Amino acid sequence: MTIDVACTPTTDGWTCRVRLTEDGTSTHHEVSVKRRDLARLAPAATEPDDLVRRSFDFLLAREPKESILRSFDLTAIARYFPEWERAIRDA
């Protein structure tokens, strides 16, 4: 699985476009990341790219790429997978 992440700054954080490619098929996702969430989940990071990539690795270990929401706020992952936040901070 290839995970391509491109983040663009917004007024309160970033909008990240993610493309997941496997076996010649791709899905596209748009993820918003707030500055406060990046500071809480990845305190040493100045950009969200790695956090978003690790979050998609986490999701892909649990569901196929086609099941991942097409547009969401990064913290919405915790509603579906309560262990996500702990797993991301510990990684």
Secondary structure, DSSP 8 states (H G I E B T S, - for coil): -EEEEEEEE-SSEEEEEEEEEETTEEEEEEEEEEHHHHHHH-TT-SSSHHHHHHHHHHHHTTS-GGGS-SEEEGGGHHHH-TTHHHHHHH-
